[in-house]
Amino acid sequence: MSSETFDAVVIGGGPAGYVCAIRLAQNGMKAALVEKAAIGGTCLNVGCIPSKALISAGNLVDRIRHAGDMGIKVDGVRVDMGKLVSWKESVVQKLTGGVAGLLKNHKVTVYAGSARIAGPNTVEVQGEGGTQQLTAKNIVVATGSIPIEIPGFKFSEDVWSSTEALAPKARPRRLVVIGGGYIGLELGIMYSKLGSEVTVVEATPGLLPGQDPELSKVVEKRLKKRGVAMHFEHFAKGYTKNGEELLVAIESKSGEKLTIVCDKILSTVGRKPYAEGLGLKEAGVALDAKGFVVVDAQRRSNVPSIFAIGDIAGQPMLAHKGSKEGLVVADVVAGKKAAYDVKCIPAVIFTDPEIASVGLTEEQAKAEGYEPVVGKFPFAASGRALSLNETDGFTKVVADKKTDLVLGVHMVGPEVTELIAEAALAIEMGATTEDLALTVHAHPTLPETLMEAAEAVHMKAVHIFQKPR
């Protein structure tokens, strides 16, 4: 068994792992990265990037179909799924190839194979050429997460996880989406725009459980208008095949039974941390009840030489959270004073319309002892939104009445996934609503809605009439 020694070995090449490995190299550390599938991990290969590529295509098709509203007549829009999937793959290859190039340029040693932690300072890599032993002062676990399977819906040719949904051989005419969370809705809406008949089955009373209900209701209204069927407080019990058709059995909370006919099933009920064959328990690493590695502010486990970042280190399971953790750990390993100490993590959902949220909701602010004051500004009063023909939704600012500090910003509407960055910066820097309101925002732009919502906190929004509180 061949052996090599490193300052740090990173297990997993996704947005947490590869970012950590590159920063380790930038910090002068001798770093190795182990990846058993493809550089870029789930996010770049079968998650964030390919899904957004297909969603962009769906949005374009939808805009073309509705171009008549602006007096632009387009006849005969047709989607070539084979060409679309091929284009999506080209986007993925450009990004993953770029990351591989960065790792090479930074002299990060990359190992292709499955990793197992054989001790507090030892990683064994099983690859095509046999087993290699890597000795490291530090080990960073960044193995991510995998989709959860539910009883009666084992992933197969008929039952897709998000991975299969991103590489279809053909567009299903009828699609049942189990789970009304962000993954299911993003992909379900994309297929609806491409022409599929979509039905969503959700166990809770509404879409996007855990999100601000005000935001979710706007998306729900748009889905109804689009013709997407939604069954809330219903549970998927199983399915049978009838020739080429799939018969999905669902049952309501009250016991009512229904059958939905479809061609494909997309099961998106959540993800779980991926640690199969990694040897964490054998190495003495503590896991919580859900299988996440228990870490401190430096993302160090109870075994001092072993760190965990990304999805396997706990919620929120978001790529940008993992990347931030990777940067922190790389600095800790290099002997710098660093910790994962963020005021907020933005969340973005590429539904129609888009949703973006950062910081506390009004209810969360109350629970934390604040006296929240809320300002809202509708996109219907935005000149830029009107010019885009996208006026559904609003921007909402939650502030502390006593200090005027911005506690949270929640948006639903056009391009809010881009707009949320200013709000995240405001919270991180301790800005007040007055700071947002006094900042001159270019006109006509969508970010003006954040300025006006900040003004609305104090009943001074110019472009809407506010009844006295």
Residue pairs with C-beta under 8 A, 6 or more apart in sequence:
1 124
1 130
1 131
1 132
1 133
2 132
2 133
3 132
3 133
3 134
3 135
4 32
4 109
4 132
4 133
4 134
4 135
5 30
5 134
5 135
5 136
6 30
6 31
6 32
6 109
6 134
6 135
6 136
6 137
7 24
7 29
7 30
7 31
7 136
7 137
7 138
7 333
8 21
8 24
8 29
8 30
8 31
8 32
8 136
8 137
8 138
8 139
8 140
8 330
8 333
9 31
9 32
9 33
9 34
9 115
9 123
9 134
9 136
9 138
9 139
9 140
10 17
10 18
10 20
10 21
10 24
10 31
10 32
10 33
10 34
10 140
10 142
11 17
11 34
11 115
11 117
11 123
11 139
11 140
11 141
11 142
11 143
11 278
12 34
12 35
12 41
12 141
12 142
12 143
12 144
12 310
13 21
13 33
13 34
13 35
13 38
13 39
13 40
13 41
13 99
13 110
13 142
14 40
14 41
14 42
14 43
14 44
14 142
14 144
14 310
14 319
14 322
15 40
15 41
15 43
15 44
15 310
15 319
15 320
15 322
15 323
15 326
16 41
16 142
16 144
16 309
16 310
16 311
16 319
16 322
16 323
16 325
16 326
17 33
17 35
17 41
17 140
17 142
17 309
17 310
17 326
18 33
18 39
18 40
18 41
18 99
18 102
18 103
18 326
19 322
19 323
19 326
19 327
20 140
20 142
20 309
20 325
20 326
20 327
20 329
20 330
21 31
21 32
21 33
21 103
21 106
21 108
21 326
21 330
22 102
22 103
22 106
22 108
23 326
23 327
23 330
23 331
24 31
24 108
24 330
24 333
24 334
25 31
25 106
25 107
25 108
26 106
26 330
27 330
27 331
27 333
27 334
27 336
28 334
29 330
29 333
29 334
31 108
31 109
32 108
32 109
32 110
32 111
32 134
32 136
33 103
33 108
33 109
33 110
33 111
34 110
34 111
34 113
34 115
34 123
34 125
34 134
35 41
35 110
35 111
35 112
36 112
36 113
36 114
36 115
37 45
38 44
38 45
38 96
39 96
39 99
39 100
39 103
39 110
40 49
40 92
40 95
40 96
40 99
41 47
41 144
42 144
42 145
43 49
43 319
44 92
44 95
44 96
44 99
45 92
45 96
46 162
46 163
46 166
46 167
47 162
47 319
48 319
49 91
49 92
49 95
50 88
50 89
50 91
50 92
50 166
50 167
51 162
51 166
51 186
51 187
51 190
51 350
52 350
53 87
53 88
53 91
53 92
54 84
54 88
54 166
54 187
54 190
55 186
55 189
55 190
55 350
57 79
57 84
57 87
57 88
57 190
57 194
58 189
58 190
58 191
58 192
58 193
58 194
59 193
59 352
61 77
61 79
61 193
61 194
62 193
62 352
64 74
64 77
65 74
65 77
66 389
67 73
67 74
68 74
69 389
70 389
79 171
79 194
79 195
81 168
81 169
81 170
81 171
81 194
85 167
85 168
88 166
100 110
103 110
104 110
111 125
111 127
111 132
111 134
112 127
112 128
113 125
113 126
113 127
113 128
113 132
114 125
114 126
114 127
114 277
115 123
115 124
115 125
115 126
115 278
116 123
116 124
116 126
116 277
116 278
116 279
117 123
117 139
117 141
117 278
117 279
117 280
117 282
117 283
117 285
117 306
118 124
118 133
118 279
118 283
119 283
120 139
120 283
120 284
120 303
120 304
120 305
120 306
121 135
121 136
121 137
121 139
121 305
122 133
122 134
122 135
122 136
123 133
123 134
123 136
123 139
124 131
124 132
124 133
124 134
125 131
125 132
125 133
125 134
136 305
137 305
137 333
138 305
138 306
138 307
138 333
139 305
139 306
139 307
140 306
140 307
140 308
140 309
140 326
140 329
140 333
141 275
141 278
141 280
141 285
141 293
141 301
141 306
141 307
141 308
141 309
141 312
141 313
142 308
142 309
142 310
142 312
142 322
142 326
143 273
143 274
143 275
143 278
143 310
143 312
144 273
144 274
144 310
144 311
144 312
144 322
145 271
145 272
145 273
145 274
145 311
145 312
145 317
146 271
146 272
146 274
147 155
147 161
147 162
147 163
147 267
147 268
147 270
147 271
148 269
148 270
148 271
148 272
149 155
149 267
150 178
150 236
150 267
150 269
151 238
152 236
152 237
152 238
152 239
153 159
153 178
153 236
153 238
153 239
153 265
153 267
155 161
155 164
155 267
158 239
158 241
158 246
158 264
158 265
159 239
159 264
159 265
159 266
159 267
160 264
160 265
160 266
160 267
161 266
161 267
161 268
162 183
162 187
162 266
162 268
165 187
165 191
165 266
166 187
168 264
171 191
171 194
171 195
171 196
172 191
172 196
172 262
172 263
172 264
173 196
173 197
173 263
174 196
174 197
174 198
174 199
174 261
174 262
174 263
174 264
175 188
175 191
175 196
175 197
175 198
175 199
175 262
175 263
175 264
175 265
175 266
176 198
176 199
176 201
176 236
176 246
176 248
176 260
176 262
176 264
176 265
176 266
177 184
177 185
177 187
177 188
177 198
177 199
177 200
177 201
177 266
177 268
178 184
178 201
178 236
178 265
178 266
178 267
178 268
178 269
179 201
179 202
179 267
179 268
179 269
179 270
180 200
180 201
180 202
180 204
180 206
180 207
180 208
180 209
180 230
180 232
181 208
181 209
181 268
181 269
181 270
182 208
182 349
182 351
182 355
183 268
184 200
184 266
184 268
185 200
185 207
185 208
185 219
185 349
185 351
186 349
186 350
186 351
187 266
187 268
188 198
188 200
188 228
188 266
189 198
189 223
189 226
189 228
189 351
189 352
191 198
192 198
192 223
192 226
192 227
192 228
193 352
197 227
198 228
198 229
199 228
199 229
199 230
199 231
199 260
199 262
200 207
200 223
200 228
200 229
200 230
200 231
201 231
201 234
201 235
201 236
201 248
201 250
201 260
202 209
202 230
202 231
202 232
202 233
202 234
203 233
203 234
203 235
204 232
204 233
205 232
205 233
206 213
206 216
206 217
206 220
206 232
207 216
207 219
207 220
207 223
207 230
208 215
208 216
208 219
208 349
208 351
208 355
211 349
211 355
211 357
212 357
212 361
212 396
212 410
214 396
214 410
214 412
215 355
215 357
215 393
215 410
215 411
215 412
216 355
218 353
218 392
218 393
218 394
218 412
218 413
219 351
219 352
219 353
219 355
219 412
220 230
221 392
222 352
222 353
222 392
223 230
223 352
224 230
226 352
231 250
231 252
231 258
233 252
233 253
234 250
234 251
234 252
234 253
234 258
235 250
235 251
235 252
235 253
236 248
236 249
236 250
236 267
237 249
237 250
237 251
238 248
238 249
239 246
239 247
239 248
239 249
239 265
240 246
240 247
240 249
241 247
244 263
245 261
245 262
245 263
246 261
246 262
246 263
246 264
246 265
247 259
247 260
247 261
248 259
248 260
248 261
248 262
248 265
249 257
249 258
249 259
250 257
250 258
250 259
250 260
251 257
251 258
252 258
271 311
271 317
272 290
272 291
273 290
273 291
273 292
273 293
273 311
273 312
274 311
274 312
275 287
275 291
275 293
275 312
280 287
280 293
281 287
283 303
283 306
284 302
284 303
285 293
285 301
285 302
285 303
285 306
285 308
286 293
286 294
286 301
286 302
287 293
287 294
288 294
288 314
292 312
292 313
292 314
292 315
293 301
293 308
293 312
293 313
293 314
294 301
294 302
295 301
295 307
295 308
295 313
295 314
297 339
297 340
297 341
298 307
298 328
298 329
298 332
298 338
298 339
298 340
299 307
299 308
299 309
299 313
299 325
299 328
299 329
299 332
299 340
300 306
300 307
300 332
301 307
301 308
307 329
307 332
307 333
309 322
309 325
309 326
309 328
309 329
310 319
310 321
310 322
310 325
310 326
311 317
311 322
313 322
313 325
316 345
316 347
318 345
318 347
320 345
320 346
321 345
324 340
324 342
324 345
325 340
328 338
328 339
328 340
331 337
331 338
332 338
332 339
342 428
343 359
343 427
343 428
344 358
344 359
344 408
344 424
344 427
344 428
345 358
346 356
346 357
346 358
346 420
346 421
346 423
346 424
347 356
347 357
347 358
348 354
348 355
348 356
348 416
348 417
348 420
349 355
349 356
349 417
350 417
353 390
353 392
353 393
353 412
353 413
353 414
353 416
354 411
354 412
354 413
354 414
354 415
354 416
354 417
355 411
355 412
355 416
356 410
356 411
356 412
356 416
356 417
356 419
356 420
357 408
357 409
357 410
357 411
357 420
358 408
358 409
358 410
358 420
358 423
358 424
358 427
359 398
359 406
359 407
359 408
359 409
359 423
359 424
359 427
360 368
360 370
360 372
360 398
360 407
360 408
361 398
361 408
361 410
362 372
362 374
362 398
362 408
364 408
365 372
365 398
365 400
365 407
365 408
366 372
370 400
370 401
370 402
370 407
371 400
371 401
371 402
372 398
372 399
372 400
372 401
372 407
373 398
373 399
373 400
373 401
373 457
374 396
374 397
374 398
374 399
374 457
375 396
375 397
375 399
375 433
375 453
375 454
375 455
375 456
375 457
375 458
375 461
376 394
376 395
376 396
376 397
376 453
376 456
377 394
377 395
377 449
377 450
377 452
377 453
377 455
377 456
377 461
377 463
377 464
378 391
378 393
378 394
378 464
379 385
379 390
379 391
379 392
379 393
379 394
379 395
379 413
379 414
379 446
379 449
380 386
380 391
380 392
381 452
381 463
381 464
382 391
382 444
382 446
382 448
382 449
382 463
383 443
383 444
384 444
384 445
384 446
384 448
385 391
385 413
385 414
385 446
385 449
387 444
388 414
390 413
390 414
392 412
392 413
393 411
393 412
393 413
393 414
393 416
394 411
394 412
394 413
394 449
394 453
395 409
395 410
395 411
395 413
395 416
395 419
395 449
395 450
395 452
395 453
396 409
396 410
396 411
396 453
397 406
397 408
397 409
397 423
397 433
397 436
397 450
397 453
397 454
397 456
397 457
398 406
398 407
398 408
398 409
398 410
399 405
399 406
399 407
399 432
399 433
399 454
399 457
400 407
403 432
404 432
404 433
404 434
404 457
405 430
405 431
405 432
406 423
406 426
406 427
406 431
406 432
406 433
406 435
406 436
406 454
407 427
408 427
409 420
409 423
409 426
409 427
409 450
409 453
411 419
411 420
411 423
411 449
413 446
413 449
414 446
415 446
416 446
419 446
419 447
419 449
419 450
422 447
422 450
423 450
425 431
426 435
426 436
433 454
433 455
433 457
433 458
434 454
436 450
436 451
436 454
437 451
437 454
437 455
437 458
437 460
439 451
441 447
441 448
441 450
441 451
442 448
452 461
452 462
452 463
452 464
453 461
455 461
455 462
456 464
456 466
459 466
459 468
459 469
